[in-house]
Amino acid sequence: MRAERVDILDATPKKKRPERPIIGINRIQIPGLDAIAPTASAPEAPIPSETAVTLPSVSTIPSIPHDGTPLSSTPTEAPTNITELSGATFDGKHLTLKLGAVITVKDFATLVSLKPFQVIKDLMDIGIFANLNQNIELDAIKKVAEKHGFHAEREKKDKEKGVRPPEPKKAEDPPPPIPTAPEAPKESTLTSRPPIVTIMGHVDHGKTSLLDAIRNARVAAGESGGITQHIGAYSVQHKDSSGKIHNLTFLDTPGHAAFTAMRARGANVTDIVVLVVAANDGLMPQTIEAINHAKAAGVEIIVAINKIDLSAANPDRVKQQLQEHGLTPEDWGGTTICCPVSATKKTGIDHLLEMIELQAEMLELKADTKASMRGIVIEAQVEQGRGPTATIIVREGTLKPGKTFICGNYNGKVKQLVNDHGKPVKSATPGQPVKVVGLGGLPSAGDELVVMKDDKAARELSEERLEKLRKGKLVAPSRKRTTLENLFAQVAEDEKPALRIVLKCDVHGSLEALIASLADLPQQKVSLDILHSAVGPVTESDVVLADASDAIIIGFGVKVENTAAAAAKRDSIQIKLYSIIYELMDQVEEAMSGLLAPENRETVIGHAEVRQVFDLTKGTVAGCYVAEGRILRSARARVLRGTQPMYDGAITTLRRFQDEVKEVRNGLECGIKLGDFDEYEPGDIIECYTLEKVQQKLV
């Protein structure tokens, strides 16, 4: 019986085996057999089966190169599957990959369809040992990519991309010319927003007490030492005399000298500054500084003359001082509104609020609630159970839970919005202060929060900013070469004692102020090294760092975790907690002074003139006349011949006539022997002095 012959080219296989990729050209589709070989049947050959199979001749199949070049001898276009899967572009010669600054081994292997071990092997060939999830720099990736027929390039991004999403353009509108500045929103989309009012002034002039009277809350009672040490944002509703309700946003800034940066930040985000001046004190240094900040920011200033209920109050003196600094009161013919108030008696509060509302109406404050959301970070902190949080003021747009954003160097997603009363809200409109929960890291105060289109755009922008920050930190400072002039200064610097501290604070603004204040301490004799500074409670890792570096831990307005307290007790690490800034500064300065060794201070107590020299069996003795002060047996003395010191040492013998005495006073004669010195001459001066140890000061 003759076997039935079946042509394999016409047969339809039941199951198609996947093609095994070839390294370097794995994305190139191999054409089918009907495209590269004729369908003519091959000569019959006997096979030990009931079915004969006809195969094309091996010589008819073209060879496939292994260097990643296309099959055609005149390449004009790239294989479609490569450009679609990897995003590569083909220029007729190379397959170009657009990559970021870094890429992991796994992601690159997936991108070019290589086995990860093959990429690791190629990296080892060029001297880089990496694991599967390690980031590889673009320079190394270029070498591996060229080995497999690809050309890698850095993806160029628009610098403004992600900072503020562009507004969608209508199809019927003609393309506008390239603007040099952001276009102002249309008048129809603008709505009135509450004014942002910043309370500024000197420490202990009643700023927080005045805000308490406005809010009917007891904020000052919760402040350590009765002074504000971080920025607080509050929303207030006020009903005027006509019954209309006005919304006001208040910022309370610290008045202590250490918080200059926080006062400047409060002036930059505000519309109106309420300058609080105590009627009994007048203008003080931080008051003048607040005036300068407000003028630099170009905002309106309303002066609240507080504490007018005191017997020592003198509002006219305050107005005179204001005029000297360019703020002429209205009742003196100027334009500056002055409101006499008493925060404790709650007098003049309504008049102050009406003046603020009148000033806000004149400013015509408006914002677009439908624009892309932007906000300014007022304060940032790490809260237990919530992680990094930030208090922001919305500048434009509307912020809602679930929105993806970029804030400083970190991306995040709004998990919850909390108002100034601690209650969750569903949205935040322009001019409203709100606490944002859901940040990926702790931003800096003053950073801008911008809502992004999607998670990918926010994550890429965050990675790019963090990579730039990391590279900036890795730049090694230039090494100062040793010269003959600075050699001794370097030796003295190495021998200088150092106080090492680990600093933890409750909010980012306090951390900035403390670092700046500690840096201003005199460090000519003792250096102050801040090994680590962060926001949040004292953790066990802080204790480990302090133990390894022989440092102390200083906490400002924070708590200590239980594990950290146990570790500190076990390792004898000192943790000092403070709630008032000037107490912290005084303690650190005292600790730095304690590191200095006491110095010997010389006090001259008398002079004796050598009248005659006696050579005795026990040695040479100088017969002296005490011309000034007194000579003590327990003191030290030096022999002066003219201006040249001849000997310096202890007094071994002090006699008056034949008796040993402890002291010889002015106008008396005595015999003096100093150690083993015996070269006295008439006319020499013996100067007697004492040494006392005195604690050194930093300056």
Secondary structure, DSSP 8 states (H G I E B T S, - for coil): ---EEEETTT---SS-------TT-TTS----HHHHS----------SSSEEEE---GGGS----SSS--SSSS--S--HHHHHHH--EE-SS-EEEEE-SEEEHHHHHHHTT--HHHHHHHHHHTT----TT-EEEHHHHHHHHHHTTEEEEE----TTTTTS------TTS------SS-----GGGEEE---EEEEEESTTSSHHHHHHHHHT---GGGSGGGS--S-EEEEEEEE-TTS-EEEEEEEE---SGGGHHHHHHHHHT-SEEEEEEETTT---HHHHHHHHHHHHHT-EEEEEEE-TTSTT--HHHHHHHHHHTT--BGGGTSSBEEEE-BTTTTBSHHHHHHHHHHHHHHHT-EEETTS--EEEEEEEEEETTTEEEEEEEEEES-B-TT-EEEETTEEEEEEEEE-TTS-EES-B-TT-EEEEEEESS---TT-EEEE-SSHHHHHHHHHHHHHHHHHHHHS--------TTTHHHHHHHHHS-EEEEEEEESBHHHHHHHHHHHHTS--SSSEEEEEEEEES-B-HHHHHHHHHHT-EEEEES--B-HHHHHHHHHHT--EEEESSHHHHHHHHHHHHHHTS--EEEEEEEEEEEEEEEEEETTEEEEEEEEEEEEEETTSEEEEEETTEEEEEEEEEEEEETTEE-SEEETT-EEEEEETT-----TT-EEEEEEEEEE-----
